[in-house]
């Protein structure tokens, strides 16, 4: 049993895949947090720019 435990803790197969999975999950969490935090303010910036450019106004009259 002791040999089995030593072998399990010394084996590194699959360790890289697990680390990449954790890294991808952490990055995804950061992106979601950033979009949630900055989403409304970025939307307001685009609305202001669209208003200054006259986007959505009918100027054909």
C-alpha positions as CSV (number, residue, x, y, z in Angstrom):
1,X,0.0,0.0,0.0
2,X,2.8,2.3,0.8
3,X,4.5,1.7,-2.5
4,X,1.2,2.4,-4.3
5,X,0.9,5.8,-2.5
6,X,4.5,6.7,-3.4
7,X,3.9,5.8,-7.0
8,X,0.7,7.8,-7.2
9,X,2.3,10.9,-5.9
10,X,5.4,10.6,-8.0
11,X,3.6,10.1,-11.3
12,X,3.1,13.2,-13.3
13,X,1.1,11.9,-16.2
14,X,-2.0,14.1,-16.8
15,X,-0.6,16.9,-14.6
16,X,-0.1,19.2,-17.5
17,X,-3.6,18.8,-18.8
18,X,-5.0,19.5,-15.3
19,X,-2.9,22.6,-15.0
20,X,-4.0,23.9,-18.5
21,X,-7.7,23.2,-17.5
22,X,-7.3,25.2,-14.3
23,X,-5.6,28.0,-16.2
24,X,-8.3,28.2,-18.8
25,X,-11.0,28.2,-16.1
26,X,-9.2,31.1,-14.3
27,X,-8.9,33.1,-17.5
28,X,-12.6,32.6,-18.3
29,X,-13.5,33.7,-14.8
30,X,-11.4,36.8,-15.2
31,X,-13.0,37.6,-18.6
32,X,-16.5,37.2,-17.1
33,X,-15.7,39.4,-14.2
34,X,-14.2,42.1,-16.5
35,X,-17.2,42.1,-18.8
36,X,-19.6,42.2,-16.0
37,X,-17.8,45.1,-14.3
38,X,-17.1,47.1,-17.4
39,X,-20.0,46.2,-19.6
40,X,-22.3,49.0,-18.8
41,X,-19.7,51.7,-18.9
42,X,-18.4,50.5,-22.3
43,X,-22.0,50.5,-23.6
44,X,-22.4,54.1,-22.5
45,X,-19.2,55.1,-24.3
46,X,-20.4,53.6,-27.5
47,X,-23.8,55.3,-27.1
48,X,-22.1,58.7,-26.7
49,X,-19.9,58.1,-29.8
50,X,-23.0,57.0,-31.8
51,X,-24.8,60.2,-30.7
52,X,-21.9,62.4,-31.7
53,X,-21.7,60.7,-35.1
54,X,-25.4,61.0,-35.7
55,X,-25.9,57.3,-36.0
56,X,-29.5,56.4,-36.2
57,X,-30.8,59.8,-37.2
58,X,-32.6,60.4,-40.4
59,X,-30.8,63.1,-42.4
60,X,-32.4,62.4,-45.8
61,X,-35.1,65.1,-45.5
